[in-house]
Amino acid sequence: MIINAMEKIMLDLLDEYKDKLQLTCTCNECMDDIIALTLNNVQPRYVTNKEKIMYIKASYVDKQEMTSLVVKLAECAKIVSDRPLCKTYQKRVDANEMSYL
Amino acid sequence: MIINAMEKIMLDLLDEYKDKLQLTCTCNECMDDIIALTLNNVQPRYVTNKEKIMYIKASYVDKQEMTSLVVKLAECAKIVSDRPLCKTYQKRVDANEMSYL
């Protein structure tokens, strides 16, 4: 069993900061896009069992380390929010365009 | 759903090169250690569904790109093989030491 501890850490952060990130869309597809994009931009920390995740998380207790993760998350959330690719958002846009007809 | 495409790619590579890597121990624990260590040293490529993994894999078709992954895998396999931390290997060492008594 291998798992990237950053997955859990970033999911927890997104959960914590979701309401403050001014997201255009909060559907599952967009949440996945934000997490995937963020994880592609932070150093992976793979561990071989779930119990070890907390040790990795503890190493980010340092305020500055954790802040830099939140900054990365916010940057990626902005990229996705500027152009959401999900079906939910596309449907909403289509419906608005229809209302002008 | 988010998944690091590199997990599948590195697992496939380990499977392909396992016999050529001169591993000290091939138990599941050591295999996990090799994969985790390798994944911590290659750029993560997170995607939001399994079908997209093949596109990432295709981007490594270039011989040189794939070779650099195999080199990384071999380096990490050597680190783990030089000092296996698994119970299986420890037991084997203990048994050998016992045989000198």
N, CA and C atoms of all chains as a GROMACS GRO file, in nm:
protein
  606
    1MET      N    1   0.083  -0.121   0.000
    1MET     CA    2   0.000   0.000   0.000
    1MET      C    3   0.087   0.126   0.000
    2ILE      N    4   0.069   0.208  -0.100
    2ILE     CA    5   0.141   0.336  -0.101
    2ILE      C    6   0.039   0.448  -0.112
    3ILE      N    7   0.067   0.558  -0.044
    3ILE     CA    8  -0.025   0.672  -0.050
    3ILE      C    9   0.053   0.802  -0.035
    4ASN      N   10   0.014   0.900  -0.115
    4ASN     CA   11   0.077   1.032  -0.106
    4ASN      C   12   0.009   1.110   0.008
    5ALA      N   13   0.084   1.131   0.117
    5ALA     CA   14   0.026   1.199   0.234
    5ALA      C   15  -0.028   1.337   0.197
    6MET      N   16   0.028   1.398   0.091
    6MET     CA   17  -0.017   1.531   0.051
    6MET      C   18  -0.162   1.530   0.005
    7GLU      N   19  -0.211   1.414  -0.044
    7GLU     CA   20  -0.352   1.406  -0.086
    7GLU      C   21  -0.443   1.440   0.030
    8LYS      N   22  -0.422   1.373   0.144
    8LYS     CA   23  -0.504   1.394   0.263
    8LYS      C   24  -0.486   1.538   0.315
    9ILE      N   25  -0.360   1.584   0.318
    9ILE     CA   26  -0.332   1.718   0.370
    9ILE      C   27  -0.401   1.825   0.286
   10MET      N   28  -0.393   1.814   0.153
   10MET     CA   29  -0.454   1.915   0.067
   10MET      C   30  -0.606   1.905   0.070
   11LEU      N   31  -0.661   1.783   0.080
   11LEU     CA   32  -0.807   1.768   0.091
   11LEU      C   33  -0.857   1.834   0.219
   12ASP      N   34  -0.784   1.815   0.329
   12ASP     CA   35  -0.821   1.878   0.457
   12ASP      C   36  -0.815   2.030   0.445
   13LEU      N   37  -0.710   2.080   0.378
   13LEU     CA   38  -0.695   2.226   0.361
   13LEU      C   39  -0.809   2.283   0.275
   14LEU      N   40  -0.841   2.210   0.167
   14LEU     CA   41  -0.949   2.258   0.078
   14LEU      C   42  -1.081   2.264   0.156
   15ASP      N   43  -1.103   2.163   0.237
   15ASP     CA   44  -1.223   2.158   0.320
   15ASP      C   45  -1.228   2.279   0.415
   16GLU      N   46  -1.113   2.311   0.470
   16GLU     CA   47  -1.104   2.421   0.568
   16GLU      C   48  -1.121   2.559   0.502
   17TYR      N   49  -1.063   2.574   0.382
   17TYR     CA   50  -1.060   2.707   0.320
   17TYR      C   51  -1.161   2.725   0.206
   18LYS      N   52  -1.241   2.622   0.181
   18LYS     CA   53  -1.334   2.624   0.066
   18LYS      C   54  -1.416   2.754   0.060
   19ASP      N   55  -1.472   2.794   0.174
   19ASP     CA   56  -1.561   2.911   0.176
   19ASP      C   57  -1.487   3.043   0.156
   20LYS      N   58  -1.355   3.041   0.178
   20LYS     CA   59  -1.279   3.167   0.166
   20LYS      C   60  -1.211   3.182   0.030
   21LEU      N   61  -1.221   3.078  -0.054
   21LEU     CA   62  -1.146   3.080  -0.181
   21LEU      C   63  -1.223   3.142  -0.298
   22GLN      N   64  -1.342   3.189  -0.272
   22GLN     CA   65  -1.428   3.250  -0.376
   22GLN      C   66  -1.434   3.164  -0.502
   23LEU      N   67  -1.477   3.040  -0.483
   23LEU     CA   68  -1.483   2.946  -0.594
   23LEU      C   69  -1.606   2.974  -0.682
   24THR      N   70  -1.585   2.968  -0.813
   24THR     CA   71  -1.696   2.987  -0.907
   24THR      C   72  -1.791   2.868  -0.900
   25CYS      N   73  -1.733   2.749  -0.884
   25CYS     CA   74  -1.814   2.627  -0.881
   25CYS      C   75  -1.757   2.533  -0.775
   26THR      N   76  -1.847   2.471  -0.696
   26THR     CA   77  -1.799   2.383  -0.589
   26THR      C   78  -1.842   2.237  -0.613
   27CYS      N   79  -1.869   2.201  -0.740
   27CYS     CA   80  -1.908   2.062  -0.769
   27CYS      C   81  -1.787   1.970  -0.750
   28ASN      N   82  -1.814   1.840  -0.744
   28ASN     CA   83  -1.707   1.743  -0.723
   28ASN      C   84  -1.600   1.749  -0.831
   29GLU      N   85  -1.643   1.769  -0.956
   29GLU     CA   86  -1.547   1.775  -1.068
   29GLU      C   87  -1.448   1.889  -1.047
   30CYS      N   88  -1.498   2.006  -1.009
   30CYS     CA   89  -1.410   2.121  -0.989
   30CYS      C   90  -1.321   2.103  -0.867
   31MET      N   91  -1.375   2.043  -0.762
   31MET     CA   92  -1.293   2.015  -0.643
   31MET      C   93  -1.179   1.922  -0.680
   32ASP      N   94  -1.210   1.818  -0.760
   32ASP     CA   95  -1.104   1.725  -0.805
   32ASP      C   96  -1.000   1.798  -0.889
   33ASP      N   97  -1.046   1.887  -0.977
   33ASP     CA   98  -0.952   1.963  -1.062
   33ASP      C   99  -0.857   2.047  -0.976
   34ILE      N  100  -0.914   2.112  -0.873
   34ILE     CA  101  -0.831   2.196  -0.785
   34ILE      C  102  -0.726   2.111  -0.712
   35ILE      N  103  -0.773   1.999  -0.656
   35ILE     CA  104  -0.681   1.911  -0.581
   35ILE      C  105  -0.573   1.853  -0.673
   36ALA      N  106  -0.613   1.804  -0.790
   36ALA     CA  107  -0.516   1.744  -0.883
   36ALA      C  108  -0.412   1.847  -0.924
   37LEU      N  109  -0.457   1.967  -0.959
   37LEU     CA  110  -0.365   2.074  -1.001
   37LEU      C  111  -0.270   2.111  -0.888
   38THR      N  112  -0.323   2.121  -0.766
   38THR     CA  113  -0.238   2.156  -0.651
   38THR      C  114  -0.134   2.047  -0.627
   39LEU      N  115  -0.178   1.921  -0.628
   39LEU     CA  116  -0.087   1.810  -0.601
   39LEU      C  117   0.023   1.798  -0.708
   40ASN      N  118  -0.008   1.844  -0.830
   40ASN     CA  119   0.096   1.843  -0.935
   40ASN      C  120   0.200   1.952  -0.911
   41ASN      N  121   0.169   2.043  -0.818
   41ASN     CA  122   0.259   2.155  -0.792
   41ASN      C  123   0.321   2.157  -0.652
   42VAL      N  124   0.301   2.050  -0.577
   42VAL     CA  125   0.370   2.040  -0.448
   42VAL      C  126   0.451   1.910  -0.444
   43GLN      N  127   0.556   1.911  -0.366
   43GLN     CA  128   0.643   1.793  -0.352
   43GLN      C  129   0.561   1.674  -0.299
   44PRO      N  130   0.558   1.560  -0.370
   44PRO     CA  131   0.484   1.444  -0.316
   44PRO      C  132   0.554   1.387  -0.193
   45ARG      N  133   0.476   1.331  -0.100
   45ARG     CA  134   0.533   1.268   0.020
   45ARG      C  135   0.468   1.132   0.036
   46TYR      N  136   0.515   1.036  -0.043
   46TYR     CA  137   0.457   0.902  -0.038
   46TYR      C  138   0.500   0.827   0.088
   47VAL      N  139   0.402   0.758   0.150
   47VAL     CA  140   0.429   0.673   0.266
   47VAL      C  141   0.369   0.535   0.239
   48THR      N  142   0.409   0.437   0.320
   48THR     CA  143   0.364   0.301   0.292
   48THR      C  144   0.253   0.251   0.385
   49ASN      N  145   0.210   0.336   0.478
   49ASN     CA  146   0.085   0.304   0.549
   49ASN      C  147   0.020   0.431   0.604
   50LYS      N  148  -0.111   0.420   0.623
   50LYS     CA  149  -0.191   0.539   0.658
   50LYS      C  150  -0.147   0.608   0.787
   51GLU      N  151  -0.097   0.528   0.882
   51GLU     CA  152  -0.058   0.585   1.012
   51GLU      C  153   0.055   0.688   0.996
   52LYS      N  154   0.135   0.669   0.891
   52LYS     CA  155   0.249   0.760   0.873
   52LYS      C  156   0.208   0.899   0.823
   53ILE      N  157   0.084   0.910   0.772
   53ILE     CA  158   0.038   1.039   0.720
   53ILE      C  159   0.047   1.148   0.826
   54MET      N  160   0.010   1.110   0.951
   54MET     CA  161   0.010   1.212   1.056
   54MET      C  162   0.150   1.268   1.086
   55TYR      N  163   0.253   1.185   1.064
   55TYR     CA  164   0.390   1.235   1.085
   55TYR      C  165   0.424   1.341   0.980
   56ILE      N  166   0.381   1.315   0.857
   56ILE     CA  167   0.404   1.412   0.749
   56ILE      C  168   0.327   1.541   0.781
   57LYS      N  169   0.200   1.522   0.823
   57LYS     CA  170   0.118   1.639   0.856
   57LYS      C  171   0.184   1.720   0.968
   58ALA      N  172   0.239   1.649   1.066
   58ALA     CA  173   0.304   1.717   1.178
   58ALA      C  174   0.422   1.801   1.131
   59SER      N  175   0.489   1.754   1.023
   59SER     CA  176   0.606   1.829   0.974
   59SER      C  177   0.564   1.961   0.909
   60TYR      N  178   0.432   1.978   0.885
   60TYR     CA  179   0.383   2.104   0.830
   60TYR      C  180   0.322   2.193   0.936
   61VAL      N  181   0.337   2.156   1.062
   61VAL     CA  182   0.279   2.233   1.171
   61VAL      C  183   0.339   2.374   1.172
   62ASP      N  184   0.467   2.383   1.134
   62ASP     CA  185   0.533   2.512   1.117
   62ASP      C  186   0.442   2.602   1.034
   63LYS      N  187   0.403   2.716   1.089
   63LYS     CA  188   0.306   2.806   1.028
   63LYS      C  189   0.343   2.843   0.884
   64GLN      N  190   0.473   2.870   0.862
   64GLN     CA  191   0.515   2.916   0.730
   64GLN      C  192   0.501   2.806   0.623
   65GLU      N  193   0.533   2.683   0.661
   65GLU     CA  194   0.522   2.570   0.570
   65GLU      C  195   0.376   2.552   0.527
   66MET      N  196   0.287   2.557   0.627
   66MET     CA  197   0.145   2.535   0.600
   66MET      C  198   0.089   2.650   0.516
   67THR      N  199   0.136   2.773   0.544
   67THR     CA  200   0.090   2.888   0.467
   67THR      C  201   0.128   2.873   0.320
   68SER      N  202   0.248   2.821   0.294
   68SER     CA  203   0.290   2.808   0.155
   68SER      C  204   0.201   2.705   0.082
   69LEU      N  205   0.151   2.605   0.156
   69LEU     CA  206   0.058   2.509   0.094
   69LEU      C  207  -0.076   2.577   0.063
   70VAL      N  208  -0.122   2.661   0.156
   70VAL     CA  209  -0.250   2.731   0.136
   70VAL      C  210  -0.239   2.825   0.015
   71VAL      N  211  -0.123   2.890   0.001
   71VAL     CA  212  -0.101   2.980  -0.113
   71VAL      C  213  -0.110   2.900  -0.244
   72LYS      N  214  -0.042   2.784  -0.248
   72LYS     CA  215  -0.048   2.698  -0.368
   72LYS      C  216  -0.192   2.659  -0.399
   73LEU      N  217  -0.265   2.620  -0.293
   73LEU     CA  218  -0.406   2.580  -0.310
   73LEU      C  219  -0.487   2.696  -0.367
   74ALA      N  220  -0.467   2.816  -0.313
   74ALA     CA  221  -0.543   2.933  -0.358
   74ALA      C  222  -0.511   2.966  -0.504
   75GLU      N  223  -0.383   2.953  -0.543
   75GLU     CA  224  -0.344   2.978  -0.683
   75GLU      C  225  -0.415   2.881  -0.777
   76CYS      N  226  -0.415   2.754  -0.738
   76CYS     CA  227  -0.478   2.652  -0.823
   76CYS      C  228  -0.630   2.668  -0.826
   77ALA      N  229  -0.687   2.706  -0.711
   77ALA     CA  230  -0.832   2.728  -0.704
   77ALA      C  231  -0.870   2.843  -0.799
   78LYS      N  232  -0.785   2.944  -0.809
   78LYS     CA  233  -0.813   3.058  -0.897
   78LYS      C  234  -0.809   3.015  -1.044
   79ILE      N  235  -0.710   2.933  -1.077
   79ILE     CA  236  -0.698   2.885  -1.217
   79ILE      C  237  -0.825   2.810  -1.257
   80VAL      N  238  -0.870   2.719  -1.168
   80VAL     CA  239  -0.990   2.640  -1.199
   80VAL      C  240  -1.114   2.730  -1.198
   81SER      N  241  -1.122   2.822  -1.102
   81SER     CA  242  -1.239   2.910  -1.091
   81SER      C  243  -1.251   3.007  -1.209
   82ASP      N  244  -1.135   3.047  -1.264
   82ASP     CA  245  -1.138   3.138  -1.380
   82ASP      C  246  -1.198   3.070  -1.503
   83ARG      N  247  -1.182   2.938  -1.509
   83ARG     CA  248  -1.236   2.865  -1.626
   83ARG      C  249  -1.278   2.724  -1.584
   84PRO      N  250  -1.393   2.711  -1.518
   84PRO     CA  251  -1.437   2.578  -1.473
   84PRO      C  252  -1.471   2.492  -1.595
   85LEU      N  253  -1.424   2.367  -1.594
   85LEU     CA  254  -1.444   2.279  -1.709
   85LEU      C  255  -1.555   2.177  -1.685
   86CYS      N  256  -1.620   2.185  -1.570
   86CYS     CA  257  -1.718   2.081  -1.533
   86CYS      C  258  -1.848   2.093  -1.610
   87LYS      N  259  -1.923   1.983  -1.613
   87LYS     CA  260  -2.053   1.982  -1.682
   87LYS      C  261  -2.152   2.072  -1.611
   88THR      N  262  -2.148   2.071  -1.477
   88THR     CA  263  -2.240   2.151  -1.396
   88THR      C  264  -2.233   2.298  -1.438
   89TYR      N  265  -2.110   2.351  -1.448
   89TYR     CA  266  -2.093   2.492  -1.481
   89TYR      C  267  -2.131   2.521  -1.626
   90GLN      N  268  -2.095   2.430  -1.715
   90GLN     CA  269  -2.128   2.450  -1.857
   90GLN      C  270  -2.279   2.456  -1.876
   91LYS      N  271  -2.350   2.370  -1.802
   91LYS     CA  272  -2.497   2.369  -1.811
   91LYS      C  273  -2.553   2.503  -1.765
   92ARG      N  274  -2.493   2.556  -1.655
   92ARG     CA  275  -2.540   2.682  -1.599
   92ARG      C  276  -2.518   2.796  -1.699
   93VAL      N  277  -2.402   2.795  -1.765
   93VAL     CA  278  -2.370   2.897  -1.866
   93VAL      C  279  -2.467   2.886  -1.983
   94ASP      N  280  -2.489   2.761  -2.028
   94ASP     CA  281  -2.582   2.740  -2.140
   94ASP      C  282  -2.721   2.793  -2.105
   95ALA      N  283  -2.766   2.766  -1.983
   95ALA     CA  284  -2.899   2.809  -1.940
   95ALA      C  285  -2.908   2.962  -1.940
   96ASN      N  286  -2.802   3.028  -1.895
   96ASN     CA  287  -2.800   3.175  -1.894
   96ASN      C  288  -2.803   3.231  -2.036
   97GLU      N  289  -2.727   3.165  -2.125
   97GLU     CA  290  -2.726   3.212  -2.264
   97GLU      C  291  -2.863   3.196  -2.327
   98MET      N  292  -2.928   3.084  -2.293
   98MET     CA  293  -3.062   3.057  -2.345
   98MET      C  294  -3.158   3.167  -2.301
   99SER      N  295  -3.136   3.219  -2.179
   99SER     CA  296  -3.231   3.316  -2.125
   99SER      C  297  -3.224   3.449  -2.201
  100TYR      N  298  -3.117   3.470  -2.280
  100TYR     CA  299  -3.107   3.593  -2.359
  100TYR      C  300  -3.180   3.581  -2.493
  101LEU      N  301  -3.216   3.458  -2.527
  101LEU     CA  302  -3.280   3.436  -2.658
  101LEU      C  303  -3.425   3.486  -2.658
  102MET      N  304  -1.259   1.180  -0.787
  102MET     CA  305  -1.150   1.082  -0.793
  102MET      C  306  -1.023   1.145  -0.849
  103ILE      N  307  -0.916   1.138  -0.771
  103ILE     CA  308  -0.787   1.186  -0.822
  103ILE      C  309  -0.686   1.072  -0.809
  104ILE      N  310  -0.598   1.065  -0.909
  104ILE     CA  311  -0.497   0.959  -0.905
  104ILE      C  312  -0.369   1.009  -0.973
  105ASN      N  313  -0.256   0.975  -0.912
  105ASN     CA  314  -0.127   1.011  -0.970
  105ASN      C  315  -0.091   0.906  -1.075
  106ALA      N  316  -0.095   0.946  -1.202
  106ALA     CA  317  -0.068   0.852  -1.311
  106ALA      C  318   0.069   0.786  -1.296
  107MET      N  319   0.162   0.855  -1.228
  107MET     CA  320   0.297   0.800  -1.212
  107MET      C  321   0.296   0.672  -1.128
  108GLU      N  322   0.195   0.657  -1.041
  108GLU     CA  323   0.187   0.534  -0.959
  108GLU      C  324   0.178   0.412  -1.051
  109LYS      N  325   0.082   0.419  -1.147
  109LYS     CA  326   0.062   0.306  -1.239
  109LYS      C  327   0.186   0.287  -1.327
  110ILE      N  328   0.241   0.400  -1.376
  110ILE     CA  329   0.357   0.392  -1.467
  110ILE      C  330   0.477   0.329  -1.396
  111MET      N  331   0.503   0.371  -1.270
  111MET     CA  332   0.619   0.318  -1.198
  111MET      C  333   0.595   0.172  -1.156
  112LEU      N  334   0.472   0.137  -1.120
  112LEU     CA  335   0.441  -0.002  -1.085
  112LEU      C  336   0.465  -0.093  -1.207
  113ASP      N  337   0.420  -0.046  -1.325
  113ASP     CA  338   0.442  -0.124  -1.448
  113ASP      C  339   0.591  -0.139  -1.477
  114LEU      N  340   0.667  -0.031  -1.456
  114LEU     CA  341   0.812  -0.036  -1.480
  114LEU      C  342   0.880  -0.132  -1.383
  115LEU      N  343   0.838  -0.126  -1.255
  115LEU     CA  344   0.899  -0.215  -1.155
  115LEU      C  345   0.872  -0.361  -1.191
  116ASP      N  346   0.749  -0.385  -1.237
  116ASP     CA  347   0.711  -0.519  -1.278
  116ASP      C  348   0.799  -0.567  -1.394
  117GLU      N  349   0.825  -0.476  -1.486
  117GLU     CA  350   0.902  -0.510  -1.606
  117GLU      C  351   1.051  -0.533  -1.575
  118TYR      N  352   1.105  -0.450  -1.483
  118TYR     CA  353   1.250  -0.454  -1.459
  118TYR      C  354   1.290  -0.525  -1.330
  119LYS      N  355   1.192  -0.578  -1.258
  119LYS     CA  356   1.217  -0.640  -1.127
  119LYS      C  357   1.335  -0.738  -1.129
  120ASP      N  358   1.336  -0.823  -1.230
  120ASP     CA  359   1.439  -0.927  -1.235
  120ASP      C  360   1.578  -0.874  -1.269
  121LYS      N  361   1.581  -0.753  -1.326
  121LYS     CA  362   1.712  -0.698  -1.368
  121LYS      C  363   1.771  -0.603  -1.264
  122LEU      N  364   1.695  -0.575  -1.158
  122LEU     CA  365   1.739  -0.472  -1.062
  122LEU      C  366   1.824  -0.527  -0.947
  123GLN      N  367   1.850  -0.657  -0.948
  123GLN     CA  368   1.931  -0.722  -0.843
  123GLN      C  369   1.884  -0.683  -0.703
  124LEU      N  370   1.754  -0.708  -0.678
  124LEU     CA  371   1.695  -0.672  -0.550
  124LEU      C  372   1.736  -0.771  -0.441
  125THR      N  373   1.769  -0.718  -0.323
  125THR     CA  374   1.805  -0.802  -0.209
  125THR      C  375   1.681  -0.876  -0.158
  126CYS      N  376   1.567  -0.807  -0.163
  126CYS     CA  377   1.443  -0.866  -0.113
  126CYS      C  378   1.328  -0.823  -0.202
  127THR      N  379   1.239  -0.915  -0.236
  127THR     CA  380   1.129  -0.882  -0.326
  127THR      C  381   0.993  -0.895  -0.257
  128CYS      N  382   0.991  -0.882  -0.124
  128CYS     CA  383   0.864  -0.890  -0.052
  128CYS      C  384   0.780  -0.764  -0.080
  129ASN      N  385   0.652  -0.770  -0.045
  129ASN     CA  386   0.562  -0.656  -0.072
  129ASN      C  387   0.608  -0.528  -0.003
  130GLU      N  388   0.659  -0.542   0.121
  130GLU     CA  389   0.705  -0.424   0.194
  130GLU      C  390   0.817  -0.352   0.119
  131CYS      N  391   0.915  -0.429   0.071
  131CYS     CA  392   1.027  -0.369  -0.002
  131CYS      C  393   0.983  -0.311  -0.135
  132MET      N  394   0.890  -0.379  -0.202
  132MET     CA  395   0.837  -0.326  -0.330
  132MET      C  396   0.770  -0.191  -0.305
  133ASP      N  397   0.690  -0.184  -0.196
  133ASP     CA  398   0.624  -0.058  -0.161
  133ASP      C  399   0.727   0.051  -0.130
  134ASP      N  400   0.831   0.014  -0.058
  134ASP     CA  401   0.936   0.112  -0.025
  134ASP      C  402   1.001   0.168  -0.152
  135ILE      N  403   1.029   0.078  -0.246
  135ILE     CA  404   1.093   0.122  -0.372
  135ILE      C  405   1.000   0.217  -0.447
  136ILE      N  406   0.872   0.178  -0.458
  136ILE     CA  407   0.776   0.260  -0.533
  136ILE      C  408   0.756   0.396  -0.464
  137ALA      N  409   0.739   0.394  -0.331
  137ALA     CA  410   0.717   0.520  -0.258
  137ALA      C  411   0.836   0.614  -0.274
  138LEU      N  412   0.956   0.558  -0.260
  138LEU     CA  413   1.078   0.639  -0.272
  138LEU      C  414   1.090   0.697  -0.414
  139THR      N  415   1.062   0.615  -0.514
  139THR     CA  416   1.070   0.662  -0.652
  139THR      C  417   0.969   0.773  -0.677
  140LEU      N  418   0.845   0.750  -0.632
  140LEU     CA  419   0.739   0.850  -0.656
  140LEU      C  420   0.767   0.983  -0.585
  141ASN      N  421   0.842   0.976  -0.475
  141ASN     CA  422   0.881   1.101  -0.408
  141ASN      C  423   0.988   1.176  -0.485
  142ASN      N  424   1.045   1.110  -0.584
  142ASN     CA  425   1.153   1.171  -0.661
  142ASN      C  426   1.123   1.195  -0.808
  143VAL      N  427   0.997   1.173  -0.847
  143VAL     CA  428   0.958   1.209  -0.984
  143VAL      C  429   0.840   1.307  -0.978
  144GLN      N  430   0.828   1.388  -1.082
  144GLN     CA  431   0.720   1.487  -1.089
  144GLN      C  432   0.584   1.416  -1.086
  145PRO      N  433   0.495   1.450  -0.991
  145PRO     CA  434   0.363   1.385  -0.991
  145PRO      C  435   0.279   1.430  -1.111
  146ARG      N  436   0.193   1.343  -1.161
  146ARG     CA  437   0.104   1.377  -1.274
  146ARG      C  438  -0.036   1.333  -1.236
  147TYR      N  439  -0.101   1.413  -1.153
  147TYR     CA  440  -0.236   1.378  -1.109
  147TYR      C  441  -0.338   1.401  -1.220
  148VAL      N  442  -0.431   1.304  -1.233
  148VAL     CA  443  -0.542   1.316  -1.327
  148VAL      C  444  -0.672   1.286  -1.252
  149THR      N  445  -0.784   1.321  -1.314
  149THR     CA  446  -0.911   1.307  -1.241
  149THR      C  447  -0.994   1.187  -1.284
  150ASN      N  448  -0.944   1.109  -1.379
  150ASN     CA  449  -1.005   0.977  -1.403
  150ASN      C  450  -0.905   0.882  -1.466
  151LYS      N  451  -0.933   0.752  -1.446
  151LYS     CA  452  -0.835   0.649  -1.485
  151LYS      C  453  -0.803   0.647  -1.634
  152GLU      N  454  -0.902   0.686  -1.716
  152GLU     CA  455  -0.880   0.682  -1.862
  152GLU      C  456  -0.767   0.776  -1.903
  153LYS      N  457  -0.748   0.882  -1.825
  153LYS     CA  458  -0.646   0.981  -1.862
  153LYS      C  459  -0.503   0.931  -1.837
  154ILE      N  460  -0.490   0.823  -1.758
  154ILE     CA  461  -0.356   0.771  -1.727
  154ILE      C  462  -0.280   0.735  -1.855
  155MET      N  463  -0.355   0.677  -1.953
  155MET     CA  464  -0.286   0.633  -2.075
  155MET      C  465  -0.229   0.750  -2.154
  156TYR      N  466  -0.294   0.867  -2.143
  156TYR     CA  467  -0.240   0.985  -2.213
  156TYR      C  468  -0.106   1.026  -2.151
  157ILE      N  469  -0.100   1.017  -2.016
  157ILE     CA  470   0.025   1.050  -1.948
  157ILE      C  471   0.131   0.948  -1.987
  158LYS      N  472   0.090   0.820  -1.988
  158LYS     CA  473   0.186   0.714  -2.025
  158LYS      C  474   0.237   0.737  -2.167
  159ALA      N  475   0.148   0.777  -2.255
  159ALA     CA  476   0.186   0.801  -2.394
  159ALA      C  477   0.291   0.912  -2.404
  160SER      N  478   0.283   1.008  -2.311
  160SER     CA  479   0.379   1.120  -2.316
  160SER      C  480   0.520   1.074  -2.277
  161TYR      N  481   0.530   0.953  -2.223
  161TYR     CA  482   0.662   0.899  -2.189
  161TYR      C  483   0.713   0.799  -2.292
  162VAL      N  484   0.641   0.791  -2.406
  162VAL     CA  485   0.681   0.695  -2.509
  162VAL      C  486   0.821   0.728  -2.559
  163ASP      N  487   0.850   0.858  -2.562
  163ASP     CA  488   0.984   0.905  -2.597
  163ASP      C  489   1.086   0.826  -2.514
  164LYS      N  490   1.173   0.755  -2.585
  164LYS     CA  491   1.269   0.662  -2.523
  164LYS      C  492   1.349   0.728  -2.409
  165GLN      N  493   1.393   0.853  -2.431
  165GLN     CA  494   1.478   0.919  -2.333
  165GLN      C  495   1.402   0.948  -2.203
  166GLU      N  496   1.276   0.991  -2.216
  166GLU     CA  497   1.192   1.021  -2.100
  166GLU      C  498   1.173   0.895  -2.015
  167MET      N  499   1.142   0.783  -2.086
  167MET     CA  500   1.118   0.657  -2.016
  167MET      C  501   1.246   0.608  -1.950
  168THR      N  502   1.358   0.624  -2.020
  168THR     CA  503   1.486   0.581  -1.964
  168THR      C  504   1.516   0.655  -1.834
  169SER      N  505   1.485   0.785  -1.829
  169SER     CA  506   1.514   0.861  -1.708
  169SER      C  507   1.428   0.811  -1.591
  170LEU      N  508   1.308   0.761  -1.620
  170LEU     CA  509   1.225   0.702  -1.515
  170LEU      C  510   1.286   0.571  -1.465
  171VAL      N  511   1.335   0.491  -1.559
  171VAL     CA  512   1.396   0.362  -1.521
  171VAL      C  513   1.521   0.388  -1.436
  172VAL      N  514   1.598   0.491  -1.471
  172VAL     CA  515   1.718   0.526  -1.394
  172VAL      C  516   1.678   0.562  -1.251
  173LYS      N  517   1.574   0.646  -1.237
  173LYS     CA  518   1.525   0.684  -1.104
  173LYS      C  519   1.483   0.560  -1.024
  174LEU      N  520   1.411   0.471  -1.092
  174LEU     CA  521   1.365   0.348  -1.028
  174LEU      C  522   1.484   0.264  -0.980
  175ALA      N  523   1.585   0.252  -1.064
  175ALA     CA  524   1.703   0.172  -1.031
  175ALA      C  525   1.778   0.233  -0.912
  176GLU      N  526   1.788   0.366  -0.909
  176GLU     CA  527   1.855   0.434  -0.798
  176GLU      C  528   1.782   0.405  -0.666
  177CYS      N  529   1.649   0.416  -0.669
  177CYS     CA  530   1.570   0.393  -0.547
  177CYS      C  531   1.573   0.246  -0.507
  178ALA      N  532   1.572   0.158  -0.606
  178ALA     CA  533   1.578   0.014  -0.577
  178ALA      C  534   1.711  -0.019  -0.507
  179LYS      N  535   1.818   0.050  -0.549
  179LYS     CA  536   1.949   0.026  -0.488
  179LYS      C  537   1.948   0.072  -0.342
  180ILE      N  538   1.890   0.190  -0.316
  180ILE     CA  539   1.884   0.242  -0.178
  180ILE      C  540   1.812   0.143  -0.087
  181VAL      N  541   1.697   0.093  -0.135
  181VAL     CA  542   1.618  -0.002  -0.053
  181VAL      C  543   1.694  -0.135  -0.040
  182SER      N  544   1.753  -0.181  -0.150
  182SER     CA  545   1.822  -0.310  -0.149
  182SER      C  546   1.947  -0.308  -0.059
  183ASP      N  547   2.011  -0.190  -0.051
  183ASP     CA  548   2.129  -0.179   0.034
  183ASP      C  549   2.095  -0.194   0.182
  184ARG      N  550   1.971  -0.157   0.217
  184ARG     CA  551   1.931  -0.167   0.357
  184ARG      C  552   1.780  -0.195   0.366
  185PRO      N  553   1.740  -0.319   0.340
  185PRO     CA  554   1.596  -0.350   0.343
  185PRO      C  555   1.544  -0.338   0.487
  186LEU      N  556   1.427  -0.274   0.502
  186LEU     CA  557   1.374  -0.251   0.637
  186LEU      C  558   1.259  -0.346   0.671
  187CYS      N  559   1.229  -0.438   0.580
  187CYS     CA  560   1.112  -0.524   0.598
  187CYS      C  561   1.134  -0.633   0.704
  188LYS      N  562   1.021  -0.684   0.755
  188LYS     CA  563   1.028  -0.791   0.855
  188LYS      C  564   1.086  -0.918   0.795
  189THR      N  565   1.048  -0.946   0.670
  189THR     CA  566   1.094  -1.067   0.601
  189THR      C  567   1.247  -1.074   0.602
  190TYR      N  568   1.311  -0.962   0.564
  190TYR     CA  569   1.457  -0.959   0.555
  190TYR      C  570   1.522  -0.966   0.693
  191GLN      N  571   1.463  -0.892   0.789
  191GLN     CA  572   1.517  -0.893   0.926
  191GLN      C  573   1.517  -1.034   0.984
  192LYS      N  574   1.405  -1.105   0.956
  192LYS     CA  575   1.394  -1.243   1.006
  192LYS      C  576   1.504  -1.330   0.946
  193ARG      N  577   1.527  -1.308   0.813
  193ARG     CA  578   1.628  -1.386   0.743
  193ARG      C  579   1.767  -1.359   0.804
  194VAL      N  580   1.795  -1.231   0.831
  194VAL     CA  581   1.923  -1.193   0.890
  194VAL      C  582   1.936  -1.256   1.029
  195ASP      N  583   1.828  -1.244   1.109
  195ASP     CA  584   1.829  -1.302   1.244
  195ASP      C  585   1.858  -1.452   1.238
  196ALA      N  586   1.794  -1.521   1.143
  196ALA     CA  587   1.811  -1.666   1.130
  196ALA      C  588   1.957  -1.699   1.096
  197ASN      N  589   2.016  -1.618   1.007
  197ASN     CA  590   2.157  -1.640   0.971
  197ASN      C  591   2.249  -1.620   1.090
  198GLU      N  592   2.218  -1.514   1.168
  198GLU     CA  593   2.301  -1.486   1.285
  198GLU      C  594   2.291  -1.601   1.385
  199MET      N  595   2.169  -1.652   1.397
  199MET     CA  596   2.146  -1.763   1.488
  199MET      C  597   2.231  -1.883   1.447
  200SER      N  598   2.246  -1.900   1.313
  200SER     CA  599   2.316  -2.019   1.266
  200SER      C  600   2.465  -2.016   1.301
  201TYR      N  601   2.516  -1.899   1.338
  201TYR     CA  602   2.657  -1.890   1.380
  201TYR      C  603   2.674  -1.927   1.528
  202LEU      N  604   2.562  -1.933   1.599
  202LEU     CA  605   2.572  -1.958   1.744
  202LEU      C  606   2.605  -2.103   1.773
   0.00000   0.00000   0.00000
